[in-house]
Amino acid sequence: MDCTHDLRNSSFLLVDDHTLFRTGLKLVLQDCIGLTQIHEAGSIMEALEKHAGQRFDLILLDVQLPGLNGLDGAKVLVEHFPDARILVVSGSSEQAGIQAARVPGVSGFVAKSAHPSEIEAAIRNCLNGVRHFPEQPTQLAGADGKSSLTPRQRDVLDQLALGHSNKLIARELGVAENTVRVHVAAILDYLGVDNRLEAVLEAQRLGLVRSPS
């Protein structure tokens, strides 16, 4: 579908408690569509306190937030920002997408690990009034029954376990460095950790990567 909404002049609000992911997604949005009006908040309450009275075209909302979670918070955001469409951007499993589709006011769902072009497509659809929810599972369940990382996230995690930098990972996998940042943020979110070292240790504990011999 052709986009009838002027993305470059749109105003976005990004609600996510991971600074790394917010930074990565902002870079992706700036690179892909030249978007400059991107505001941020780390929680639903911060969004209401910092941006009360502002008008947004789209709110990109994480599910796992401190305090009021994203799906419950979506109902609050709809009341305070009635002109904004809401796109849930989460590192959780496809189940979060199914849940998001049932929340009034939520226009779409996309995984944090999605390719920038898929994120852009989700944004365009939502702004044009087209609901955007995955019909097929977007995550890969591991043999241990606990893992729901995508194949690309697995690749990035393997590279992290080798101690590689984002620049080296990007070169090894043939992707943009900004894309690697977004994947790393999604991995940290999924594993519930704050940094790369903790991610590797937790991944080793879960058997997602091999422990050093």
N, C-alpha and C positions, 0 to 999 in steps of 0.2 A: 504494500500500500504506500502511496506517495504521502509524504508528510505535509499536512496543511498548517502545522503549527511552527512558528518561527523559533527554533531551538536556541539559536544564538542569543536572542533577546528574552529568553525565558528565565524565570527566577526559581532556583531549586533550594530546598532545605534538606540537608543530609543529617539524619539522626542515627548515630552509631557511637557506642562508647569506646571503640578502638580507634585511637588517633591515627595509627598506621594505616588502617583501612580507609579512613576518611581521606587521608592525604593521597593514597593510591588511587582511589576512585575519582577524586577531584582532578588528578593529573590525566586520568583516562578520559574524563568528560571534556577537559580542556583540549586534549589532543584530538579526540574524535570529532567533536562538534563545535569546538571553539567557545564553549560555554564559559562565561565569566561571572555570572551572578549565582554563586554557590555559597550558601550560608550553612553553618554547622551547629550541632548540639549533641551532647553526649548522653542525653536522656530525654524522656517526654517532658518532665518538669522544666528542664533547662530550655527546651524548645519553646515552651509556653512563656517562660520568664524573659528570655532574651529576644524573642521575636514576636511578642504579642502585638497585634495590630498590623503586621506586615502581610503582604499578599504574595503567595507562592503559586506557581503553576504546577509544581510537582514536589512531593515529599518522598525521598528515598529512605525507607525505614527498616532498621534491623529488628529482628525478633527478640533476641536475647539482650535485654537492656536492664540496667540497675533500676530498682523500684518498679514502676509500672512497665510490664513487658510490651513489646511492639504491637502484638495483635490486640491486646486490651487497650493499649494507648492509641491505636488507630482511631477508635471511636471518639476519643477525646480530641485528637487532632482534627477530625472531620468537623467537629463543633467549632473549634477555634480558627480553622483555616478552611472555610467552606468552598473556596474557589480552587483549592489544590486537589489534584489526583494523588493517590498514594500507591507507590510501588515498593513492595517489600523486597529487600535485598538481603539475603540471609545465607550464612554458612551452614545452616542446619540442613537436615535431610529433606527429600521431596515431600515428606509428611507436612512440613511447615507450609509448603505451597498449597497443599490440599486444605489445610486449616485457614490459610490466608484468603483463599477463594470464597470462604463462607462468611468473611467479615464484611459487613456493610461499609462501603466507602473505599475499600481496597480494590484498586484497578488491575494489579498484576503482581507477579512474583518472578524473581530471577535469582539464581544462585550467585554468591559472591565469586565463585570460581569460574563463572561464565566468561567466554571470550568477549572482549570489548565490543565487538560488532553485535553480539547477542544482547548485551546490556543496552546498547544504543537502540536496537530494534524494540526492546521492551519499553524504553522511554518514549520512543516515537508512537508506539501503539497506545500507551496510556494517555499521552497528551492528545491523541486523536480520538479518544473515546472508545478504543478497542481493548477489551480485556486481554491480558497477557498472562496465561498460566500454562505451565508445561503439561503436556498430555502424557508424556513418557517420563519415567523416573530419570532424574538428572544426576543421581549419585550412584556410586558403586558400592555394594555391600561386600565386605571382606569375609573371608572364610571364618574369622573369629566371631562373626555376627555383631561386632561392635563398630567396625569401620564403615563409614559412609563417605569416604573421600572419592572424588572423581579421579579418573585415570591421570589427568594432568596434575591434579594436586598430589597424587602419589609420586609422580615424576619429580615435582618440586621438593617434596618431602625427602625423597632419596638424595637429592642434591644437597639439601640442608644437612642431612646426616653425614655428608662428606665434608661439611664445613665450607661449602662454596658460597661466595658472595652473590648478591642479586645480579651483578653484572656478568659473572661467570655462568650462573644458572641460565640467564637469558641467552648467552652465546651457545651453551650446550644444548638448550631445548629449541633454539631458533625462534624465540619470541621476544617481544619488547620488554625492556627492564621494568617499565611501569606495570605491565601485565604480571610480572613475577611478584611485584610488591603486593598486588591485589591477591594473588594466590597465597602468598605467605600470610597475609592478614586473615584470609579465610581459614587457613590451617590452624593458626593460633586460636581463632574463635572456636573452631570445632573441638580442638583439644583442651580448651579452657585454660590456656597458659598466656603468659605476658611477653615472652621473648623466644628467640630462636633456640637457645640452648634448652630451655624448659620443654619446647616442642619436641626436640630430638629425644630427650630423656623420656618424655611421656609416650612418644611413638615407639620407642624401644620397649617400654614396659608393656604396651598393648600388642607388641609383636608386629607393628606396621613396618618397622625397619629393623635390620639386624644390629645387634649390639656389637661393639668392636671386640674382636677376638683377642 
